[in-house]
């Protein structure tokens, strides 16, 4: 799978970096071999260190909604770069990005910028605990909210890919405060509330699960969470690090019409640079220091380069027809994969929501992490390898969503579906 240059870089990396990668999901543990080392990217394509060209559906795991190296985004980054890379002081760009966030996410009146999705979820949970005076958190099996100690229980994504049940180094006292329930299972949620409701500070959920594949909420699930939280005085946190500005301009909360108390954002928000945020109603966010007693800080929070990239990316997403284009691309791929699987006699389920989609070698429906884990991993592995050979760059795990960009043209999508027909036939041979 790897050519000579990437193989050499992997050997070199493993001498100085754990596993040779700076994030476990890049390690190709679920698919075998090693990762191609990417040298450059443009539009819908990436090129590895050996010069191989791929149509990219990883998209830096979601942020590259405008496509790689978009000229207008690069122009804004260069302009900010010429003025300095970091000040540790307020800038006007922070205000502009915050104003844009508050204008389109109905639940957010104030927002605090941070540098990663993990920081955002960690800070939102701290705020929920500070406001409610309670300690327990309810999360869902297979939902990943960053490598926060108390949230590495029942995490999906990289943790599931590597077969790690949780993580050594996390104190048991932290995990005891975390309650788990199956995603899309309101009966289990109500049971948890019946036992722990008055001790819960918050419920945190990916409104569209994207770290166990792409699994949309079943009708009534998000509404039921809102009702249970209101009844017990519990804050509802939407982790929209992945879905924010990707499934709709105002995120999943606009797409599904359910408003959380707090929202975590990232990925698209930074336009490809490290940026994230958490926000909510004015009275909640006013509890954050320096206005309130809940402390959170960050030297690089609101970094001017990231703010410039984020502002320009959000400007582009205001253009008419953007989300119709993304939704059509995702649905075209999902439908194409399903047709290819049917032609090959392979059981497959697929889902698309806005600018993200996913598939499982499983007859469906796939509504939670338990269902996702029943998918045929051997067929995924063979399918992945075949697609890579055909120049299609997919996430190297069956527990990840795929991300088309505004630069994926119809020819890219058609070529991807064409490659899927051949790859499905090869996957069908795996029993």
Backbone torsions as a table, in degrees:
resi	resn	phi	psi	omega
1	UNK	NA	-36.1	-179.2
2	UNK	-94.6	140.4	171.9
3	UNK	-87.6	175.3	-168.7
4	UNK	-57.0	-46.5	-175.8
5	UNK	-65.6	-44.7	178.9
6	UNK	-64.5	-38.0	177.1
7	UNK	-61.4	-43.4	178.4
8	UNK	-64.8	-40.2	178.6
9	UNK	-65.9	-36.4	178.8
10	UNK	-65.8	-43.2	177.2
11	UNK	-60.7	-43.5	179.6
12	UNK	-63.7	-43.3	-178.4
13	UNK	-64.8	-39.2	-177.2
14	UNK	-65.1	-20.8	177.5
15	UNK	-73.2	-23.8	-173.5
16	UNK	-128.2	-7.6	-178.0
17	UNK	-131.4	132.1	179.5
18	UNK	-54.2	120.0	-179.2
19	UNK	69.3	-0.7	-178.3
20	UNK	81.4	6.5	-177.2
21	UNK	-135.7	155.0	179.6
22	UNK	-100.6	9.2	169.0
23	UNK	-154.8	129.7	-172.0
24	UNK	-57.8	-29.2	-177.5
25	UNK	-66.0	-14.2	-180.0
26	UNK	-86.4	-2.1	-167.0
27	UNK	-83.9	-7.8	179.0
28	UNK	64.8	27.3	-179.4
29	UNK	-62.5	-34.5	-176.2
30	UNK	-82.9	-15.4	-173.2
31	UNK	-120.2	-6.0	178.7
32	UNK	83.7	160.6	-179.7
33	UNK	75.6	-150.7	-179.1
34	UNK	-140.3	167.5	-175.4
35	UNK	-78.3	143.1	167.7
36	UNK	-67.7	138.7	177.5
37	UNK	-87.6	121.0	-173.6
38	UNK	-83.3	132.1	-178.5
39	UNK	-100.5	-33.8	-179.8
40	UNK	-163.1	168.9	-179.5
41	UNK	-151.3	151.6	177.0
42	UNK	-158.5	128.6	178.1
43	UNK	62.8	-120.0	179.9
44	UNK	-95.7	5.5	-170.6
45	UNK	-118.0	152.4	167.7
46	UNK	-128.6	153.3	177.1
47	UNK	-125.1	134.9	179.8
48	UNK	-88.9	178.4	-174.4
49	UNK	-65.5	-16.0	177.4
50	UNK	-95.3	2.3	178.8
51	UNK	88.8	4.5	178.0
52	UNK	-72.5	138.1	-177.9
53	UNK	-104.5	136.5	-179.0
54	UNK	-133.3	143.7	164.6
55	UNK	-78.5	125.5	-167.2
56	UNK	-101.3	121.6	173.3
57	UNK	-115.1	8.7	171.6
58	UNK	-81.9	-44.5	175.6
59	UNK	57.4	39.2	-175.2
60	UNK	57.6	32.1	-179.6
61	UNK	65.4	33.3	170.5
62	UNK	123.8	-32.0	-172.7
63	UNK	-67.2	-27.8	-167.5
64	UNK	-83.6	55.1	-177.0
65	UNK	-66.8	-29.7	179.4
66	UNK	-84.6	-5.6	-173.9
67	UNK	95.6	163.4	-177.9
68	UNK	-75.0	142.2	172.5
69	UNK	50.8	41.1	177.3
70	UNK	-62.3	128.7	-170.8
71	UNK	-59.2	-39.4	-178.3
72	UNK	-68.2	-34.8	177.9
73	UNK	-70.7	-44.1	178.7
74	UNK	-61.3	-37.3	179.5
75	UNK	-61.3	-42.5	179.7
76	UNK	-69.2	-37.2	177.3
77	UNK	-63.7	-44.6	179.4
78	UNK	-62.1	-39.5	178.8
79	UNK	-62.7	-43.8	178.0
80	UNK	-67.3	-39.2	-178.7
81	UNK	-59.9	-39.0	-178.6
82	UNK	-64.8	-21.3	-179.7
83	UNK	-93.4	-9.1	-179.7
84	UNK	128.0	152.4	-172.9
85	UNK	-94.3	-24.8	-178.4
86	UNK	-165.9	138.5	-176.4
87	UNK	-121.6	-22.8	-172.9
88	UNK	62.4	30.4	-178.0
89	UNK	-148.8	160.1	-177.7
90	UNK	-64.6	148.9	174.6
91	UNK	-134.7	159.3	179.9
92	UNK	-65.8	-30.5	-179.9
93	UNK	-60.8	-35.7	176.9
94	UNK	-59.6	-41.5	-179.0
95	UNK	-65.5	-45.5	-177.5
96	UNK	-61.9	-43.2	179.1
97	UNK	-65.9	-41.7	178.3
98	UNK	-61.8	-40.8	179.3
99	UNK	-63.6	-39.1	179.3
100	UNK	-66.7	-38.9	177.0
101	UNK	-63.7	-48.4	-177.5
102	UNK	-64.7	-28.8	-177.2
103	UNK	-72.5	-27.3	-172.1
104	UNK	-114.6	-15.1	175.8
105	UNK	-102.7	111.8	-170.4
106	UNK	-62.6	-23.7	-176.8
107	UNK	-87.5	-7.5	-172.6
108	UNK	-107.3	120.2	173.1
109	UNK	-107.9	-27.3	174.3
110	UNK	-138.0	148.2	-176.1
111	UNK	-141.0	143.8	176.6
112	UNK	-114.5	125.2	178.6
113	UNK	-79.8	139.7	174.0
114	UNK	-135.3	-170.9	-172.8
115	UNK	-108.4	-11.4	-178.9
116	UNK	-152.4	159.3	176.6
117	UNK	-61.5	-36.2	177.3
118	UNK	-60.7	-44.3	176.5
119	UNK	-60.0	-39.9	-177.7
120	UNK	-64.2	-48.1	-178.4
121	UNK	-68.5	-41.4	177.9
122	UNK	-58.4	-43.3	-177.2
123	UNK	-71.7	-37.9	178.9
124	UNK	-64.5	-40.3	178.4
125	UNK	-67.2	-40.7	176.5
126	UNK	-60.1	-41.8	178.5
127	UNK	-63.9	-43.3	178.7
128	UNK	-60.1	-42.1	178.5
129	UNK	-66.7	-39.4	179.8
130	UNK	-66.0	-38.4	-178.3
131	UNK	-73.7	-41.7	-174.3
132	UNK	-88.6	-22.3	-174.2
133	UNK	73.3	17.6	-179.9
134	UNK	-114.8	163.7	-173.1
135	UNK	-114.1	-28.5	-171.0
136	UNK	-79.4	150.6	179.3
137	UNK	-127.6	136.7	173.5
138	UNK	-104.7	123.7	174.4
139	UNK	-127.3	175.6	-174.5
140	UNK	-117.2	139.0	179.4
141	UNK	-53.6	130.3	176.8
142	UNK	89.0	-12.9	175.5
143	UNK	-84.5	128.4	-179.0
144	UNK	-107.8	128.8	-177.6
145	UNK	-123.7	34.0	-177.0
146	UNK	90.3	173.6	-174.2
147	UNK	-90.9	43.2	173.1
148	UNK	-70.0	135.9	-175.2
149	UNK	-48.4	-53.6	-172.8
150	UNK	-74.9	-8.7	-176.8
151	UNK	-107.2	4.6	175.6
152	UNK	-86.6	24.4	174.9
153	UNK	-99.6	123.3	178.7
154	UNK	61.2	31.9	179.8
155	UNK	-77.9	149.9	177.5
156	UNK	-96.4	-140.6	171.6
157	UNK	50.5	-127.4	-175.2
158	UNK	-62.1	-36.3	179.3
159	UNK	-61.4	-44.3	179.3
160	UNK	-69.5	-39.5	-179.7
161	UNK	-59.7	-40.7	-178.6
162	UNK	-83.3	-6.7	-179.9
163	UNK	73.2	24.7	179.5
164	UNK	-91.5	125.0	-176.0
165	UNK	-71.3	-25.9	178.7
166	UNK	-161.8	-118.8	173.2
167	UNK	-163.5	124.7	170.1
168	UNK	-58.0	145.6	-177.6
169	UNK	99.9	-9.9	176.6
170	UNK	-95.4	116.8	-178.9
171	UNK	-60.2	140.5	179.7
172	UNK	-59.2	-31.4	-179.4
173	UNK	-60.1	-33.1	179.1
174	UNK	-70.8	-45.6	-176.2
175	UNK	-69.7	-25.3	177.5
176	UNK	-65.7	-21.1	179.7
177	UNK	-87.8	-1.4	-178.5
178	UNK	-106.1	121.7	177.8
179	UNK	-100.4	137.1	-179.1
180	UNK	-112.9	148.6	173.0
181	UNK	-145.9	154.5	175.6
182	UNK	-68.1	139.2	175.4
183	UNK	-61.3	142.8	177.9
184	UNK	70.3	16.0	-177.7
185	UNK	-116.5	90.6	-177.7
186	UNK	-68.4	-30.2	178.9
187	UNK	-63.2	-41.7	177.9
188	UNK	-66.5	-36.6	177.8
189	UNK	-63.4	-44.9	-178.6
190	UNK	-65.6	-35.7	176.5
191	UNK	-64.2	-42.7	178.4
192	UNK	-64.1	-40.9	178.2
193	UNK	-66.1	-36.0	178.4
194	UNK	-60.9	-33.7	179.9
195	UNK	-91.1	-40.1	-169.7
196	UNK	-116.9	0.5	-170.3
197	UNK	-47.6	-43.6	-176.7
198	UNK	-80.3	-3.4	176.2
199	UNK	-109.0	-5.4	-177.8
200	UNK	-82.2	129.2	172.8
201	UNK	-83.6	-37.9	-174.4
202	UNK	-159.9	161.1	165.4
203	UNK	-113.3	128.7	176.9
204	UNK	-116.9	133.8	-174.0
205	UNK	-149.5	144.4	164.4
206	UNK	-80.0	114.2	-177.1
207	UNK	-60.4	-32.7	163.5
208	UNK	-119.8	116.1	-177.7
209	UNK	-66.6	125.7	-179.2
210	UNK	-124.6	4.1	-179.3
211	UNK	-113.9	14.7	167.8
212	UNK	-136.5	38.4	-169.8
213	UNK	98.9	-151.7	173.3
214	UNK	-120.2	106.9	-176.5
215	UNK	-125.5	110.0	178.9
216	UNK	-72.0	158.8	174.8
217	UNK	-71.3	141.2	174.8
218	UNK	-72.5	155.2	-179.9
219	UNK	-53.9	129.7	176.7
220	UNK	93.0	-12.5	-175.5
221	UNK	-68.0	-52.8	-179.4
222	UNK	-65.6	-38.0	177.1
223	UNK	-62.6	-39.4	178.6
224	UNK	-65.6	-37.9	176.0
225	UNK	-62.1	-43.3	179.4
226	UNK	-59.7	-43.8	-179.1
227	UNK	-65.0	-45.5	-179.3
228	UNK	-64.4	-40.7	178.9
229	UNK	-64.8	-43.2	179.5
230	UNK	-62.1	-38.8	-177.1
231	UNK	-67.0	-31.4	-174.0
232	UNK	-110.2	5.7	179.7
233	UNK	69.8	32.5	-178.7
234	UNK	-103.1	140.1	177.6
235	UNK	-82.7	137.6	177.7
236	UNK	-100.4	121.0	179.4
237	UNK	-109.5	122.6	171.3
238	UNK	-94.4	120.0	171.4
239	UNK	-84.8	94.1	-179.8
240	UNK	-104.1	28.1	175.7
241	UNK	-55.7	-39.2	-179.3
242	UNK	-91.2	-43.6	-172.4
243	UNK	-84.2	-21.9	-177.5
244	UNK	-61.7	124.9	-178.9
245	UNK	66.2	8.3	177.5
246	UNK	-112.5	-45.1	178.9
247	UNK	-83.6	-20.4	176.1
248	UNK	-166.9	163.4	-178.7
249	UNK	-60.3	-36.4	177.8
250	UNK	-100.3	17.9	176.1
251	UNK	79.4	-172.7	-178.4
252	UNK	-64.9	-29.1	-179.3
253	UNK	-64.1	-31.3	174.4
254	UNK	-79.1	-42.2	-178.8
255	UNK	-59.0	-40.3	-176.9
256	UNK	-103.5	-7.3	176.1
257	UNK	71.4	31.9	177.8
258	UNK	-125.6	123.7	-177.5
259	UNK	-98.6	126.9	173.9
260	UNK	-83.6	173.5	173.5
261	UNK	-81.8	-40.2	178.2
262	UNK	-130.5	147.3	-179.7
263	UNK	-128.9	136.5	174.7
264	UNK	-108.2	133.2	-178.2
265	UNK	-126.1	159.6	177.0
266	UNK	-176.0	-157.6	174.9
267	UNK	50.3	-97.2	-177.9
268	UNK	-55.9	-33.8	-177.1
269	UNK	-53.8	-34.2	-178.5
270	UNK	-96.6	2.0	177.1
271	UNK	57.8	27.3	-179.9
272	UNK	104.4	-6.6	174.4
273	UNK	-107.7	159.6	-176.3
274	UNK	-67.3	109.4	176.3
275	UNK	-157.7	146.1	176.5
276	UNK	-155.9	177.7	-177.3
277	UNK	-164.0	160.5	167.1
278	UNK	-136.2	147.1	-176.4
279	UNK	-158.8	171.2	-179.8
280	UNK	-177.5	-159.5	-179.2
281	UNK	-63.1	154.1	-176.8
282	UNK	-55.7	-42.7	-175.2
283	UNK	-69.6	-28.0	176.9
284	UNK	-77.0	-48.5	-177.0
285	UNK	-69.5	-20.1	176.6
286	UNK	-72.8	-6.4	174.0
287	UNK	-83.5	-7.4	-179.3
288	UNK	-85.5	137.7	177.4
289	UNK	-58.9	140.5	11.6
290	UNK	-90.2	-2.6	179.2
291	UNK	-71.9	-37.2	-175.6
292	UNK	-127.8	-171.0	-172.8
293	UNK	-89.3	-8.3	-176.8
294	UNK	-84.0	111.8	-170.9
295	UNK	-87.4	138.6	173.6
296	UNK	-161.3	136.1	-177.0
297	UNK	-149.4	167.8	177.7
298	UNK	-170.5	124.0	-177.8
299	UNK	-59.0	-42.4	-176.0
300	UNK	-98.1	7.0	177.7
301	UNK	-60.8	132.4	-178.1
302	UNK	74.5	25.3	179.9
303	UNK	-51.1	130.9	-172.6
304	UNK	-61.6	-32.6	178.2
305	UNK	-67.6	-43.8	178.9
306	UNK	-66.4	-38.6	178.8
307	UNK	-64.4	-40.5	179.5
308	UNK	-63.2	-44.7	178.8
309	UNK	-64.5	-40.9	-179.4
310	UNK	-66.0	-44.6	179.6
311	UNK	-59.6	-46.7	-178.7
312	UNK	-66.3	-38.3	178.0
313	UNK	-63.5	-44.4	179.6
314	UNK	-67.2	-32.6	174.8
315	UNK	-59.9	-45.2	-178.4
316	UNK	-63.1	-32.9	-178.2
317	UNK	-75.8	-5.1	175.0
318	UNK	-84.5	-11.0	-176.7
319	UNK	-68.3	142.6	-179.0
320	UNK	-59.3	140.0	173.2
321	UNK	83.9	-1.1	-176.4
322	UNK	-61.1	-49.7	-175.1
323	UNK	-76.3	-26.5	172.5
324	UNK	-65.0	-40.1	178.3
325	UNK	-64.1	-46.2	-179.7
326	UNK	-64.1	-43.6	-179.7
327	UNK	-63.8	-39.9	178.8
328	UNK	-65.6	-38.3	179.1
329	UNK	-64.5	-46.4	-179.9
330	UNK	-62.0	-43.6	-178.2
331	UNK	-68.6	-36.6	177.4
332	UNK	-60.7	-42.7	179.2
333	UNK	-68.1	-44.6	179.8
334	UNK	-60.8	-46.0	179.4
335	UNK	-64.1	-40.8	-179.6
336	UNK	-64.5	-41.0	178.0
337	UNK	-64.4	-40.6	179.2
338	UNK	-63.5	-43.3	179.3
339	UNK	-65.2	-39.3	178.6
340	UNK	-64.6	-40.7	179.1
341	UNK	-65.2	-42.3	179.4
342	UNK	-62.3	-41.2	179.4
343	UNK	-63.9	-31.2	-179.3
344	UNK	-90.2	-3.6	-178.0
345	UNK	72.6	32.4	-178.1
346	UNK	-109.7	136.1	176.5
347	UNK	-76.1	125.9	-177.7
348	UNK	-147.0	144.0	168.5
349	UNK	-124.4	150.5	-178.1
350	UNK	-147.8	152.4	179.0
351	UNK	-143.6	146.5	176.9
352	UNK	-135.4	134.6	175.2
353	UNK	-137.7	112.8	-178.7
354	UNK	54.9	-129.6	-176.7
355	UNK	-91.8	35.5	174.8
356	UNK	-146.4	149.3	175.6
357	UNK	-151.2	168.4	179.6
358	UNK	-157.7	167.1	-179.2
359	UNK	-149.4	155.1	178.4
360	UNK	-135.0	141.1	170.5
361	UNK	-80.8	74.8	-172.8
362	UNK	-156.9	140.4	-177.0
363	UNK	-67.2	-18.6	-179.5
364	UNK	80.7	171.0	-1.3
365	UNK	-73.0	150.4	173.9
366	UNK	-109.8	108.2	-173.7
367	UNK	-119.6	-6.1	-179.5
368	UNK	-157.6	179.6	-175.6
369	UNK	-67.6	-34.1	177.0
370	UNK	-60.2	-43.0	176.1
371	UNK	-64.2	-44.2	-177.5
372	UNK	-59.3	-37.5	-177.5
373	UNK	-72.8	-12.6	176.9
374	UNK	-85.6	-5.7	-179.7
375	UNK	-66.3	156.8	-174.8
376	UNK	-80.7	99.4	-176.1
377	UNK	-69.6	-32.7	178.6
378	UNK	-62.6	-40.9	178.0
379	UNK	-68.2	-38.1	176.9
380	UNK	-60.7	-44.2	-178.8
381	UNK	-59.4	-44.4	179.9
382	UNK	-68.9	-41.0	178.1
383	UNK	-61.1	-45.8	-179.7
384	UNK	-58.5	-49.0	-178.3
385	UNK	-61.3	-40.7	179.9
386	UNK	-65.5	-42.1	179.4
387	UNK	-65.0	-39.8	179.1
388	UNK	-63.2	-40.8	177.3
389	UNK	-61.9	-29.6	-180.0
390	UNK	-88.6	5.0	177.5
391	UNK	85.2	25.4	178.2
392	UNK	-114.7	119.7	-173.9
393	UNK	-98.9	103.6	-179.2
394	UNK	-105.6	159.5	172.5
395	UNK	-59.3	134.9	-174.9
396	UNK	-83.3	48.3	-179.8
397	UNK	-161.4	141.3	175.9
398	UNK	-74.1	-4.7	-177.2
399	UNK	-106.6	28.7	-180.0
400	UNK	-128.1	148.7	173.5
401	UNK	-81.5	162.9	177.1
402	UNK	-111.4	149.2	-169.6
403	UNK	-131.4	98.8	169.1
404	UNK	-71.4	158.5	179.0
405	UNK	-120.2	176.3	177.1
406	UNK	-70.0	-11.3	178.9
407	UNK	-96.2	-0.7	174.5
408	UNK	-80.6	108.2	-179.2
409	UNK	-86.8	171.4	-178.4
410	UNK	-58.8	-35.8	179.4
411	UNK	-65.1	-34.4	176.3
412	UNK	-65.0	-45.0	-177.9
413	UNK	-65.3	-44.2	-179.6
414	UNK	-64.6	-40.9	178.1
415	UNK	-63.7	-36.8	179.2
416	UNK	-65.3	-45.1	179.4
417	UNK	-65.5	-40.1	177.3
418	UNK	-59.8	-43.9	177.7
419	UNK	-63.6	-34.5	-179.3
420	UNK	-64.1	-33.6	178.3
421	UNK	-60.1	-47.4	179.4
422	UNK	-68.0	-40.1	-178.3
423	UNK	-67.4	-35.4	177.7
424	UNK	-65.8	-38.0	178.6
425	UNK	-63.2	-38.5	177.3
426	UNK	-69.7	-39.3	178.3
427	UNK	-63.8	-31.7	-178.4
428	UNK	-64.3	-21.9	-178.6
429	UNK	-78.0	-13.9	179.8
430	UNK	-84.7	121.9	-176.9
431	UNK	-104.1	NA	NA
